[in-house]
């Protein structure tokens, strides 16, 4: 198995996990940034009736910090 094939498999598993966490929406998009050690990920989740935006924040410099998922207006 090539390095690319292993990476693709890992990426697909991660995507499957994210999609499952949002209950298999019609579509989902994400944007991920790291600013001063703080990881920020935005999800736009589209169902049959609504579009909801979420922000996942995680302070990568604090080993005790837990990620937080919030709805963004």
ZADOMI-987758 format. One record per residue (C-alpha): residue number from 1; residue in three letters; x, y, z. Coordinates in steps of 0.1 Angstrom, whole numbers, plus 2048, in hexadecimal, padded with zeros to 3 digits. Layout:
BEGIN
<tilo><num>NUM</num><residuo>ala</residuo><east>X</east><north>Y</north><up>Z</up></tilo>
...
This chain:
BEGIN
<tilo><num>1</num><residuo>unk</residuo><east>800</east><north>800</north><up>800</up></tilo>
<tilo><num>2</num><residuo>unk</residuo><east>80E</east><north>822</north><up>7F7</up></tilo>
<tilo><num>3</num><residuo>unk</residuo><east>811</east><north>83F</north><up>80E</up></tilo>
<tilo><num>4</num><residuo>unk</residuo><east>7F5</east><north>852</north><up>7FC</up></tilo>
<tilo><num>5</num><residuo>unk</residuo><east>7DE</east><north>834</north><up>7FF</up></tilo>
<tilo><num>6</num><residuo>unk</residuo><east>7E4</east><north>833</north><up>825</up></tilo>
<tilo><num>7</num><residuo>unk</residuo><east>7DE</east><north>858</north><up>828</up></tilo>
<tilo><num>8</num><residuo>unk</residuo><east>7BE</east><north>855</north><up>813</up></tilo>
<tilo><num>9</num><residuo>unk</residuo><east>7B1</east><north>83A</north><up>82A</up></tilo>
<tilo><num>10</num><residuo>unk</residuo><east>7B8</east><north>84E</north><up>849</up></tilo>
<tilo><num>11</num><residuo>unk</residuo><east>7A7</east><north>86D</north><up>83A</up></tilo>
<tilo><num>12</num><residuo>unk</residuo><east>788</east><north>859</north><up>830</up></tilo>
<tilo><num>13</num><residuo>unk</residuo><east>785</east><north>84A</north><up>854</up></tilo>
<tilo><num>14</num><residuo>unk</residuo><east>787</east><north>86E</north><up>862</up></tilo>
<tilo><num>15</num><residuo>unk</residuo><east>76D</east><north>87A</north><up>84A</up></tilo>
<tilo><num>16</num><residuo>unk</residuo><east>756</east><north>85D</north><up>852</up></tilo>
<tilo><num>17</num><residuo>unk</residuo><east>759</east><north>865</north><up>877</up></tilo>
<tilo><num>18</num><residuo>unk</residuo><east>751</east><north>88A</north><up>872</up></tilo>
<tilo><num>19</num><residuo>unk</residuo><east>733</east><north>882</north><up>85C</up></tilo>
<tilo><num>20</num><residuo>unk</residuo><east>726</east><north>869</north><up>875</up></tilo>
<tilo><num>21</num><residuo>unk</residuo><east>72A</east><north>882</north><up>891</up></tilo>
<tilo><num>22</num><residuo>unk</residuo><east>713</east><north>899</north><up>87F</up></tilo>
<tilo><num>23</num><residuo>unk</residuo><east>6FA</east><north>87D</north><up>878</up></tilo>
<tilo><num>24</num><residuo>unk</residuo><east>702</east><north>879</north><up>852</up></tilo>
<tilo><num>25</num><residuo>unk</residuo><east>6F6</east><north>89B</north><up>845</up></tilo>
<tilo><num>26</num><residuo>unk</residuo><east>6EF</east><north>8A2</north><up>820</up></tilo>
<tilo><num>27</num><residuo>unk</residuo><east>710</east><north>8B5</north><up>81E</up></tilo>
<tilo><num>28</num><residuo>unk</residuo><east>72B</east><north>8C2</north><up>835</up></tilo>
<tilo><num>29</num><residuo>unk</residuo><east>748</east><north>8D9</north><up>82F</up></tilo>
<tilo><num>30</num><residuo>unk</residuo><east>765</east><north>8E2</north><up>846</up></tilo>
<tilo><num>31</num><residuo>unk</residuo><east>780</east><north>8FC</north><up>84A</up></tilo>
<tilo><num>32</num><residuo>unk</residuo><east>79D</east><north>8F7</north><up>862</up></tilo>
<tilo><num>33</num><residuo>unk</residuo><east>7B7</east><north>910</north><up>86E</up></tilo>
<tilo><num>34</num><residuo>unk</residuo><east>7D1</east><north>913</north><up>889</up></tilo>
<tilo><num>35</num><residuo>unk</residuo><east>7D7</east><north>935</north><up>898</up></tilo>
<tilo><num>36</num><residuo>unk</residuo><east>7F1</east><north>939</north><up>8B4</up></tilo>
<tilo><num>37</num><residuo>unk</residuo><east>7ED</east><north>914</north><up>8BD</up></tilo>
<tilo><num>38</num><residuo>unk</residuo><east>7C7</east><north>915</north><up>8BE</up></tilo>
<tilo><num>39</num><residuo>unk</residuo><east>7B7</east><north>8FE</north><up>8A6</up></tilo>
<tilo><num>40</num><residuo>unk</residuo><east>796</east><north>90A</north><up>897</up></tilo>
<tilo><num>41</num><residuo>unk</residuo><east>780</east><north>8F5</north><up>880</up></tilo>
<tilo><num>42</num><residuo>unk</residuo><east>75F</east><north>901</north><up>871</up></tilo>
<tilo><num>43</num><residuo>unk</residuo><east>745</east><north>8E9</north><up>864</up></tilo>
<tilo><num>44</num><residuo>unk</residuo><east>728</east><north>8F3</north><up>84E</up></tilo>
<tilo><num>45</num><residuo>unk</residuo><east>70E</east><north>8D7</north><up>851</up></tilo>
<tilo><num>46</num><residuo>unk</residuo><east>6F2</east><north>8D6</north><up>839</up></tilo>
<tilo><num>47</num><residuo>unk</residuo><east>6D3</east><north>8C0</north><up>83F</up></tilo>
<tilo><num>48</num><residuo>unk</residuo><east>6B3</east><north>8BE</north><up>82A</up></tilo>
<tilo><num>49</num><residuo>unk</residuo><east>6A5</east><north>8DC</north><up>83D</up></tilo>
<tilo><num>50</num><residuo>unk</residuo><east>6C1</east><north>8F1</north><up>84C</up></tilo>
<tilo><num>51</num><residuo>unk</residuo><east>6E5</east><north>8FC</north><up>84A</up></tilo>
<tilo><num>52</num><residuo>unk</residuo><east>6F7</east><north>8FD</north><up>86C</up></tilo>
<tilo><num>53</num><residuo>unk</residuo><east>71A</east><north>90A</north><up>872</up></tilo>
<tilo><num>54</num><residuo>unk</residuo><east>72F</east><north>8FD</north><up>88E</up></tilo>
<tilo><num>55</num><residuo>unk</residuo><east>751</east><north>907</north><up>89B</up></tilo>
<tilo><num>56</num><residuo>unk</residuo><east>768</east><north>8EE</north><up>8AC</up></tilo>
<tilo><num>57</num><residuo>unk</residuo><east>783</east><north>8FF</north><up>8C1</up></tilo>
<tilo><num>58</num><residuo>unk</residuo><east>7A1</east><north>8EE</north><up>8D1</up></tilo>
<tilo><num>59</num><residuo>unk</residuo><east>7BF</east><north>8FE</north><up>8E2</up></tilo>
<tilo><num>60</num><residuo>unk</residuo><east>7DB</east><north>8E8</north><up>8D6</up></tilo>
<tilo><num>61</num><residuo>unk</residuo><east>7F3</east><north>8F9</north><up>8EF</up></tilo>
<tilo><num>62</num><residuo>unk</residuo><east>7DF</east><north>8ED</north><up>90E</up></tilo>
<tilo><num>63</num><residuo>unk</residuo><east>7E1</east><north>8C8</north><up>914</up></tilo>
<tilo><num>64</num><residuo>unk</residuo><east>7C3</east><north>8C8</north><up>92B</up></tilo>
<tilo><num>65</num><residuo>unk</residuo><east>7AC</east><north>8DB</north><up>913</up></tilo>
<tilo><num>66</num><residuo>unk</residuo><east>78E</east><north>8C9</north><up>905</up></tilo>
<tilo><num>67</num><residuo>unk</residuo><east>780</east><north>8D2</north><up>8E2</up></tilo>
<tilo><num>68</num><residuo>unk</residuo><east>761</east><north>8E7</north><up>8E2</up></tilo>
<tilo><num>69</num><residuo>unk</residuo><east>746</east><north>8E5</north><up>8C7</up></tilo>
<tilo><num>70</num><residuo>unk</residuo><east>72E</east><north>903</north><up>8C4</up></tilo>
<tilo><num>71</num><residuo>unk</residuo><east>714</east><north>90E</north><up>8AC</up></tilo>
<tilo><num>72</num><residuo>unk</residuo><east>71D</east><north>92E</north><up>899</up></tilo>
<tilo><num>73</num><residuo>unk</residuo><east>702</east><north>946</north><up>88E</up></tilo>
